[in-house]
Amino acid sequence: MVRWQATLASHELPGQFVDNAKDRGHRGRVLVIDHLIPMPDRDSGSVDAYNMMLVLRDFGYQVTFASDDSLTFRPKYTRALQRVGVEV
């Protein structure tokens, strides 16, 4: 317990301020909104959008993606973004 005392002192209490705890270590949050979820195997604009989100994530931001077409679930593309750490 002594080994982790300094690290745990900066953490939230269990079950409290969960949203703050999950974003700990990020510079900030970026919200990306587009008409459709990026489908990189279909068009070059999607490749650009997907890579932009990867770059933002690599710069230390928590990236959240929201689609204008949120009623259409595209599991292949949604899961691809979630696998690289983008909230969808």
Secondary structure as UniProt FT lines:
FT   HELIX           2..4
FT   HELIX           5..9
FT   TURN            14..15
FT   HELIX           18..22
FT   TURN            23..25
FT   STRAND          28..34
FT   TURN            40..42
FT   HELIX           44..58
FT   TURN            59..60
FT   STRAND          61..67
FT   TURN            68..71
FT   HELIX           75..83
FT   TURN            84..85
//
